């Protein structure tokens, strides 16, 4: 008996991950289908996969790592090097330890007579399902080098997309942390100095000053409660975000928030178009391609939209019509795909869409950063200004009293 990890959608539309014991992959698939679940993926959990799950200190390969691997693989294979030798060379020169371990595991598997796609399928935490499917298509058509070249481009585009999105989140986060630290320093070190002076003078404190001093005192004496509360809140938030209801709530917020929603829609459109174009270009049927593309989506609503599109296409409905019903993708996506379906040039249209929305993501990111930076500065100015005013008010009152004598 072997252990298989699976990802399914149950009858209520919820995404479920788990493991089961079965004699083979077909038995595992049959068992899941008998439960009435929609099977998204089933993979054998090999020794390497278990090692990966246990190795929390090992960095998972990035899209950039996989892109370099694909480029190097094509160069070595084009030079006439046998597959096993090529993998041995790549395993030795790959910097990412997890990827190197996976490559060496693949080498041992193909030396036992298995295909490269089967070997890669045993390492689902390193090689995405889309990658495995593309390699399988390349093996069947005898165009393995073409499949790896396509995947190199795919991973390069994905890496660039992630870096662009990271800009939109990391920079505001750093500014927010710096602003928060500045406020904490004011409340815990600067305000107490003025508090001692005001107490010595015996000045009557306005309400705003009393509130600020109370917050300052609480931070000084119970900072560990504040820190513990923040850590617990972050932990609960992360756990809830991974739950089914949490994914739907955060997915909805992501789409509805001003500026963030625009970026999320354009990112999903770019990722969907680029991935689907690559899969269709490798000869994979549209129905199977949509299942794989759904797994690349980070937003649960887009994942559900693509799975619904898969079912609709299976029943003979056009892809563009299903996208129009969901109304998640922008109108341009629906119109371009509709034209592609009518003219038989859907791959060409998807390429144009991917290029267009990848540029749009960069523009949306710049607009988001341009809007967030002044907003954070305004909030910081209001908070710091409130603290300063709360200190100055009693002092001004005291000076007015002295001058009136």
C-alpha positions in Angstrom: 0.0 0.0 0.0 1.1 3.5 -0.8 0.2 6.9 0.6 -1.5 9.4 -1.7 -2.1 13.1 -1.1 -5.3 14.5 -2.7 -7.1 17.8 -3.4 -10.8 17.6 -4.1 -13.9 19.8 -4.2 -16.8 18.3 -2.3 -20.5 18.6 -3.1 -20.8 21.9 -1.2 -18.0 23.4 -3.2 -15.4 23.3 -0.4 -11.8 22.5 -1.2 -10.5 19.6 0.8 -6.9 18.3 1.2 -5.9 15.0 2.7 -4.1 11.7 2.4 -5.3 8.1 1.9 -3.8 4.6 1.6 -4.3 2.8 -1.7 -2.6 0.1 -3.8 -2.2 2.5 -6.7 -3.2 5.9 -8.1 -6.2 4.5 -10.0 -7.5 2.9 -6.8 -7.1 6.2 -5.0 -8.9 8.1 -7.8 -11.8 5.5 -7.7 -12.1 5.8 -4.0 -12.4 9.6 -4.1 -14.9 9.6 -7.0 -17.1 7.1 -5.2 -17.5 9.8 -2.5 -18.9 12.1 -5.1 -16.0 14.6 -4.9 -14.5 16.4 -7.9 -10.9 15.3 -8.0 -8.4 18.0 -8.7 -5.1 16.2 -8.0 -3.9 12.9 -6.6 -0.2 12.3 -6.0 1.8 9.5 -4.3 3.6 10.8 -1.3 7.1 9.5 -1.8 10.0 9.5 0.5 11.2 12.8 -0.9 7.8 14.4 -0.5 7.7 13.4 3.2 11.2 14.8 3.6 10.1 18.1 2.1 7.1 18.3 4.5 9.4 17.7 7.5 12.1 20.1 6.4 10.7 23.4 7.6 14.1 25.1 7.3 14.7 24.3 3.7 13.7 26.9 1.2 11.1 25.8 -1.4 12.2 26.4 -5.0 11.0 29.7 -6.4 9.6 30.3 -9.9 13.0 31.8 -10.7 14.8 28.6 -9.6 12.5 26.4 -11.8 13.1 28.8 -14.7 16.8 28.4 -14.5 16.4 24.6 -14.2 14.4 24.5 -17.4 16.8 26.7 -19.3 19.8 24.6 -18.2 17.9 21.3 -19.0 17.2 22.4 -22.6 20.9 23.5 -23.1 22.2 20.2 -21.8 19.7 18.0 -23.7 20.3 20.0 -27.0 24.0 19.1 -26.6 23.1 15.4 -26.9 23.6 14.5 -23.3 21.5 11.5 -22.1 18.6 12.3 -19.8 20.0 10.5 -16.7 23.4 12.2 -17.1 21.7 15.6 -17.7 19.7 15.3 -14.5 22.9 14.2 -12.6 24.7 17.4 -13.8 21.7 19.6 -12.9 21.5 18.0 -9.5 25.1 18.9 -8.8 24.9 22.5 -9.9 21.5 23.5 -8.6 21.8 25.8 -5.6 18.4 25.1 -4.0 18.8 22.0 -1.9 15.2 20.9 -2.2 15.2 21.2 -6.0 18.6 19.4 -6.1 17.2 16.6 -4.0 14.1 16.3 -6.3 16.3 16.2 -9.4 18.4 13.4 -8.0 15.3 11.5 -7.0 14.0 11.9 -10.6 17.3 10.6 -11.9 17.0 7.4 -9.8 13.4 7.0 -10.8 14.0 7.1 -14.6 17.0 4.7 -14.2 14.4 2.2 -12.9 12.6 2.6 -16.3 10.0 5.3 -15.4 9.3 8.4 -17.5 10.5 11.8 -16.4 6.9 13.1 -16.0 6.1 10.2 -13.6 9.3 10.8 -11.7 8.5 14.5 -11.3 4.9 13.7 -10.3 6.4 12.0 -7.2 7.6 15.4 -6.0 4.5 17.5 -6.0 5.9 20.0 -3.5 8.7 20.9 -5.9 7.3 20.4 -9.4 3.8 22.0 -9.9 1.1 19.9 -11.6 1.2 22.2 -14.6 5.0 21.4 -15.1 4.4 17.7 -14.9 1.6 17.8 -17.4 3.7 19.9 -19.8 6.5 17.4 -19.6 4.1 14.5 -20.1 2.8 16.2 -23.3 6.3 16.8 -24.5 7.3 13.1 -23.9 4.2 12.0 -25.9 4.9 14.3 -28.8 8.7 13.9 -28.7 9.2 17.6 -28.0 10.5 17.6 -24.5 12.8 20.5 -25.3 9.9 22.6 -26.5 7.9 21.8 -23.3 10.9 22.8 -21.1 11.4 26.0 -23.1 7.7 26.9 -22.7 7.9 26.2 -18.9 11.0 28.4 -18.7 9.1 31.3 -20.2 6.1 30.5 -17.9 8.2 30.5 -14.7 10.1 33.7 -15.8 6.7 35.5 -16.3 5.4 34.1 -13.0 8.5 35.3 -11.2 8.2 38.8 -12.6 4.5 38.9 -11.7 5.3 37.8 -8.1 8.0 40.4 -7.8 5.7 43.1 -9.1 3.0 42.2 -6.6 5.6 42.0 -3.8 6.4 45.6 -4.5 2.8 46.5 -3.8 2.8 44.8 -0.4 6.4 44.9 1.0 7.0 48.7 0.6 3.8 49.8 2.3 4.4 47.1 5.0 7.8 48.5 5.8 6.5 52.1 5.9 3.7 51.0 8.3 6.1 49.1 10.6 8.5 52.2 10.7 5.5 54.4 11.5 4.2 52.1 14.2 7.7 51.9 15.8 7.9 55.7 15.8 4.5 55.9 17.6 5.6 53.3 20.1 8.9 55.2 20.8 6.9 58.4 21.4 4.4 56.8 23.8 7.0 54.7 25.8 10.0 57.1 26.0 9.0 60.7 25.1 5.5 61.0 26.6 6.5 59.7 30.1 9.1 62.5 30.3 6.4 65.1 29.9 4.1 63.2 32.2 6.5 63.6 35.1 6.9 67.3 34.4 3.1 67.8 34.2 2.6 65.9 37.5 5.2 68.1 39.3 3.4 71.2 38.0 0.0 69.9 39.1 -1.7 71.1 35.9 -5.3 70.0 35.3 -5.1 67.6 32.3 -7.5 67.8 29.3 -9.3 64.5 28.4 -7.2 63.9 25.3 -4.0 64.3 27.4 -5.4 61.8 30.0 -6.2 59.3 27.3 -2.7 59.5 25.7 -1.0 59.2 29.1 -3.2 56.2 30.0 -2.2 54.5 26.7 1.5 55.4 27.4 1.3 53.9 30.9 -0.4 50.7 29.7 2.3 50.2 27.1 5.1 50.7 29.6 3.7 48.4 32.3 1.8 45.8 30.2 3.8 45.7 26.9 4.0 41.9 27.2 0.2 41.7 27.1 0.1 43.9 24.0 2.8 41.8 22.3 1.2 38.6 23.2 -2.2 39.8 22.1 -0.8 40.9 18.7 0.9 37.5 18.2 -2.2 35.6 19.1 -4.3 37.8 16.8 -1.9 37.2 13.9 -1.9 33.4 14.6 -5.7 33.2 14.7 -6.0 35.4 11.6 -3.6 33.2 9.6 -5.4 30.0 10.7 -8.8 31.5 9.8 -7.4 32.6 6.4 -6.5 29.0 5.6 -10.0 27.8 6.6 -12.8 27.4 4.0 -14.9 30.3 5.2 -11.7 32.4 5.7 -10.6 31.8 2.1 -14.0 33.0 0.8 -14.1 36.1 3.1 -10.5 37.2 2.3 -11.1 36.4 -1.4 -14.1 38.7 -1.4 -12.2 41.4 0.5 -9.3 41.2 -2.0 -11.7 41.8 -4.9 -13.7 44.6 -3.3 -11.0 46.7 -1.7 -10.3 49.9 -3.7 -7.0 49.7 -5.8 -6.3 46.2 -4.3 -9.3 44.7 -6.1 -8.1 46.2 -9.5 -4.7 44.7 -8.9 -6.1 41.3 -7.9 -8.3 41.1 -11.0 -5.5 42.0 -13.4 -3.1 39.6 -11.7 -5.6 36.7 -12.0 -6.3 37.6 -15.7 -2.6 37.6 -16.5 -1.9 34.3 -14.7 -4.9 32.6 -16.2 -4.1 33.7 -19.8 -0.4 32.9 -19.6 -0.9 29.4 -18.0 -3.8 28.4 -20.3 -1.9 29.5 -23.4 1.1 27.4 -22.4 -1.0 24.3 -21.7 -3.1 24.5 -24.9 0.1 25.2 -26.8 1.5 21.9 -25.5 -1.5 20.0 -26.9 -3.4 19.5 -23.7 -7.3 19.5 -24.0 -9.1 22.7 -22.8 -11.0 20.7 -20.1 -7.8 19.3 -18.5 -6.0 22.7 -18.9 -8.8 24.5 -17.0 -8.3 22.1 -14.0 -4.6 22.8 -13.9 -5.1 26.6 -14.3 -7.5 26.6 -11.4 -4.8 25.3 -9.1 -2.5 28.3 -10.0 -5.2 30.7 -8.7 -4.6 32.2 -5.2 -8.2 33.6 -4.9 -10.9 31.0 -4.1 -13.4 32.8 -6.3 -11.2 32.6 -9.4 -10.4 28.9 -8.6 -14.2 28.2 -8.4 -14.8 30.2 -11.7 -12.3 28.1 -13.6 -13.7 24.8 -12.2 -17.2 25.9 -13.2 -15.8 26.8 -16.6 -14.3 23.3 -16.8 -17.7 21.7 -16.1 -19.4 24.1 -18.6 -16.9 23.3 -21.4 -17.4 19.6 -20.7 -21.1 20.0 -21.4 -20.4 21.9 -24.6 -20.7 25.5 -23.5 -18.1 28.1 -24.8 -15.5 29.2 -22.3 -16.2 32.9 -22.8 -19.9 32.4 -22.0 -19.1 30.8 -18.6 -16.7 33.7 -17.8 -19.5 36.1 -18.7 -21.8 34.4 -16.2 -19.3 34.6 -13.4 -18.4 38.2 -14.2 -15.1 37.9 -12.4 -12.7 38.4 -15.3 -12.7 41.8 -17.0 -14.9 42.2 -20.2 -11.7 42.3 -22.4 -10.8 38.8 -21.3 -14.3 37.5 -22.2 -14.4 39.3 -25.6 -10.9 38.2 -26.6 -11.5 34.6 -25.7 -14.9 34.7 -27.5 -13.1 35.9 -30.7 -10.4 33.2 -30.2 -13.1 30.5 -29.9 -14.9 31.7 -33.0 -11.8 32.0 -35.2 -9.9 29.0 -33.8 -7.1 31.3 -32.6 -7.6 31.0 -28.8 -3.9 30.5 -28.1 -3.0 33.7 -30.0 -5.7 35.6 -28.1 -4.5 34.3 -24.8 -0.9 35.3 -25.5 -2.1 38.9 -26.3 -4.2 38.9 -23.1 -1.3 37.7 -21.0 1.1 40.3 -22.4 -1.5 43.1 -21.9 -2.4 42.2 -18.3 1.2 41.6 -17.2 1.9 45.3 -18.2 -1.4 46.3 -16.5 -0.3 44.7 -13.3 2.9 46.8 -13.3 0.8 50.0 -13.8 -1.8 49.0 -11.1 1.1 48.3 -8.7 2.6 51.7 -9.3 -0.8 53.4 -8.7 -1.3 51.4 -5.5 2.0 52.4 -4.1 1.4 56.1 -5.1 -1.9 56.0 -3.2 -0.7 54.1 -0.1 2.4 56.1 0.7 0.7 59.4 1.2 -2.2 57.7 3.1 0.2 56.2 5.6 2.0 59.5 6.0 -1.3 61.2 6.7 -2.3 58.6 9.3 1.2 58.9 10.9 0.9 62.7 10.9 -2.6 62.6 12.6 -1.4 60.1 15.3 1.8 62.0 16.1 0.0 65.3 15.9 -2.6 64.1 18.4 0.2 63.0 20.8 2.0 66.3 20.5 -1.2 68.4 20.9 -2.2 66.3 24.0 1.2 67.3 25.6 1.1 70.9 24.5 -2.5 71.6 25.6 -1.9 71.5 29.4 1.4 73.4 29.0 -0.3 76.1 27.0 -3.1 76.3 29.6 -0.5 76.7 32.3 1.3 79.5 30.5 -2.0 81.3 29.8 -2.7 81.1 33.5 0.7 82.5 34.4 0.4 85.4 31.9 -3.1 86.3 33.2 -1.9 86.8 36.7 
